[in-house]
Amino acid sequence: MRASLNLRAGLVSLLILLVFGLAWHIAVSGTGPQQTLDPEYARLLGQTAVQGKSAMPGPVDVLAKIWSHAKDPFYDKGPNDKGIGIQLAYSIGRVLIGYSLAIMVALPLGFLIGMSPLMSKALDPFIQLMKPVSPLAWMPLALYTIKDSSISAVFVIFICSLWPMLINTAFGVASVRKEWVNVARTLEVGTFRRAFTVILPAAAPTIVTGMRISIGIAWLVIVAAEMLVGGTGIGYFVWNEWNNLSITNVITSILVIGLVGMLLDQALARVGRAVSFPE
Amino acid sequence: MSGSGSTPVNSDKFISIEGIARHFAAPGGGQTTVFRDIWFAIPKGEFVCMIGHSGCGKTTVLNILSGLDLPDEGVAVVDGRAIEGPSLDRAVIFQSHALLPWRTVLGNVAYAVSSKWRDWSRAKIEEHAKKFIEKVGLKGSEGKKPAQLSGGMKQRVGIARALSIEPKILLMDEPFSALDALTRGTLQDEVRRICLETGQTVFMITHDVDEAIYLADKIILMTNGPEAMVAEIVENPLPKDRDRNQIHKHPSFYAIRNHLIDFLVTRSKTFKNEIPPDYDRRKPPIVRPQAQPLPVPPPEANGRKVA
């Protein structure tokens, strides 16, 4: 029954895709030449005015573009013409560096907050104040102090990944079942070993949930950050193609950004399943 | 008597509770005294149950004995030493079994074993753990996670974990109360068998009068809280080699059972208002209910007028 549900859902998905693609295709196809113009003027106006062809690319154009990117994703013809694969690699690299730094700070700090009611109360106002700040608001400060646009983007990723991980780690650690901690206490397990053998495994599902939220936010923010700092990365690529008026490339980028975001999320979901335990 | 600690210990006072009190902050300021000036002793190798209503501080007494909680006044002495914190000498079987759900049955028991003997090899730890898993009848389930086990099996793992560290004292907080009657009976039989085999000193909290009669050598009766006190200590008149299916035929069975139920139903409430003149908190009276005419004598007790 379950297989047949999956099958039916897949068919419906395919149908939706076809209907959407067809509608898209019809919506952007040309209506033919509308009026005769002075050739000189017509050249200035471009195909849209002359042939009634929409400036919006159709699905076929986008597929062709994706195919051309897929054939050669890693070419490098100077600062403004790099393959989409290279741009993605820059973005993923920045996200992973900023995200890893955030893990290194959030997990120990989250443990401290979760285990110490004093630190929890003492740090709470700072966290509450900083958490709602859009990570991009940090950008000028980062640019001014770090003086390197690429590292500033990494810093913004660090800041935006920090909060969900920190809050979830602290919450997960603080809400470890008391009886599990008591088991370790009656066995005279020291604080350090207790943290790794009881608290970490017990809090792991909550911590990984925070990490999954963080990677999602980081991937959202990197596009915006790279639009600001420029140079390299998928965000810069999107903005550059907008300046080139290549809507085909913009749409291609949207699909690719979505695909990478989904893969990152699925990877964390897999980690989450690995550390979860039924009670 | 040879004490096992550095100080010679009177074996009648292997566990000695000396004047303990525990206060908790009451809602809306002030504090509630759960109990105060509690005194009792447990000799080595005895199985002692504590009975009382909810809120009389039974669990707090057990937590103090385990070292998870500390008394506000007085001391709890075990084997000549005041308890200052949890110790591997005292194993706890928790009411909610408290197994670590991400570890297997073997992993849970091995965790305790490796905590006790930190220099043992992995193979030795697992061998030792398996011995105790077999002892509680779970051979073959070593690789299962707690979620795959029934309630009774989980508590068996809890028992195996507690016994595996070969503690001097076993502390049990209503260990069978969450189980169905049939499983409870089986587990009582096994705990009794294991404890008799090893001469284990046991302190157990229970609500169940029949469980106390079947298992205990002595039963400590607590009055209702707050300000709970030890009303008396009841000696079990039944023979040590009692049989679950036969004990109700013992002439003294209904004597002790009625005595306990009578206490729980009325005297736990009224004791405080009618404290006997010779009552001494430091030496709660020891009572040994014997067969004698009952208010409504059951048929087989007729004519059995024993003073």
Interface residues (C-beta under 8 A of the other chain):
Chain A: R177 E179 W180 N182 V183 A184 R185 T186 L187 E188 V189 T197 V198 P201 A202 F277 P278 E279
Chain B: S66 G67 L68 G85 P86 S87 L88 R90 A91 V92 F94 S96 A98 L100 P101 W102 Y111 A112 S115 K116 K145 P146 A147 I165
